[in-house]
Amino acid sequence: MKRVVITGVGPVTPIGIGAKAFLEGQHQAKNGIRTIQNFDSSDLDVHIAGEVEIDISQWLERKEAKRLDRFVQFAMIGAALALEDAGLSEADVAGEHTGTSIGSGIGGLGTWEEQSKIRFERTAMRMSPFFIPMIISNLASGNVAMRYGLQGPSNTVVTACSTGAASIGDAFRTIMLGEADIMVTGGAEAVITPMGIGGFAVMKALSTRNDSPETASRPFNKSRDGFVAGEGAGILILEEYEYAKKRSARIYAEVIGFGTSADAYHITSPAPEGAGITRCVNAAVKMAKVDPAKIGYVNVHATSTPLGDQNEIFALQKVFGGADKVPPVSATKSMTGHMLGAAGAVEAIASVQAICSNALPPTRNYIDPDPEIIVDCIPNEAREAKVDYVLSTNFAFGGQNAALIFKRVE
């Protein structure tokens, strides 16, 4: 089996765009959540989200941008950033040796809403001819592949909130099996729309702390009241180790483990005591062939939902052999909000940056600890620490779980 390493990252997030800005945002415990600007949310119970502040015209020509849903725009920008970060030109990646695996949990929701309005207020024949190509989830992978001439294996993973991590796992396996030398992978999401926020709001899944957006996402707190929706993308460049070494690439980390599982329990609630999560993480540990005691940090899913946070820590206690043996953890969503299909990829970027920077990102807004959740969550401030193995976990509606393990490469 081939070894697989990460050589480039392209985060597009509410706390920073690009590798440097995103890393600084984490270390500063930056807040990316604000009152919604993208639309009028006055008729909803929820008025807050993690929006990405970006001038799309700096990255995409106006005509091209108009034909792409916002989630694809994010993916295109993330891919450009990741390739630049990896030191790869268009000529370097064009051809059959490079593939794509970029997912989205929901796809082009904003376009669907806009075109539905045209359909029902005017006529169907006034809809955009780009409607279907703009909404389908595989057009993130498709457009990135077309932009750079990537003719290798191309897939699209759709597993809701674990999409980003599962996409990386798919790319990892593709290279490991010798089917590609390079994979452009990750996730993208853009659901801060009336239907997106409205849909989650009526489920009572979102925080309603509208008067204090900056403290609304508060994992592991007794007062947590739901997640805050976010948007953006996380794109990574994975390469076969010898291929990367031959071109003297800078290596962030090696991907050594990937695990998935199904709760097979409920459409939204996690299985009791994190049973599915435990199986997922154990599968990643088994593939990585690593003693859990060597894992020095976990970037946890931790959405700020009452059941989710608690069950995840229960699962980690089982994996590591007790509450006192769980390594330090942190929740990136406390800063970015929950980026849904992009979350796993963005959090994978945070994980490998923790290895390279010798600093662990904090859990923002750790204000009133839940006494039933015993964990070192790196509260409120980044922590200097050298770790050689990092675990990143993500879980989804439908009970689809994914976990990744990364290793320092000296």
Protein Blocks (a to p, Z undefined) as FASTA:
>chain_A
ZZdddfbdcdddfkbgcjklmmmmmmnopafbdcdfkbccklpmbfcdcdddddfklmpc
fklmmmpcfklmmmmmmmmmmmmmnopafklmgcjkbccddddfklpmklmmmmmmmmmm
mcfklpcfklmmmmpmklmmmmmmmmnopabdcddddehjlmmmmmmmmmmmmmmnopaf
bdcedddddfbcfklmmmmmmnopaccklklmmlmpcghiakbgbdcddedddddddddf
klmmmnopacfbdcfbdcdddfklafkbccehhlmmmmmmmmmmmmnopafklpgbdcdf
klopaklmmmmmmmmmmmnopaklpccdddfklmnopnhjmmmmmmmmmmmmmmmnopac
ddehilbccfklgcdehghiacddddfbdcdddddehiiacdddddddZZ
